Amino acid sequence: MRKPILVLLLVLLTGCSHNQSKSLGMNTSYVNVYPQYMSDLELCDTLYFGRPSNQTLVAIGSEFNRRKLSKSWCYRYANQWYFTRFLHASRIW
């Protein structure tokens, strides 16, 4: 009985985007690392999507600019489905 429910949850999660999962309450915790150690998506979350951090926005913005990220990249990446991201990362697509 648990296996079909687990498969259904997995399918639902892979069929949603980062922003959709945040609206469900996931990925909303504090980012408590230095900006140099944040992932690109964590930098975007703290700058544009309101994710709390113990670092200043100046330090986060400086690292964001050093990596040559853009606001359009953040929105495009955050709205991409997890399944599509997996396919691109595994070079299947």
Secondary structure, 3 states (H helix, E strand, C coil): CHHHHHHHHHHHHHCCEHHHHHHCCCCCCCECCCHHHCCHHHHHHHHHCCCCECCCHHHHHHHHHHCCCCHHHHHHHHCCEHHHHHHHHCCCC
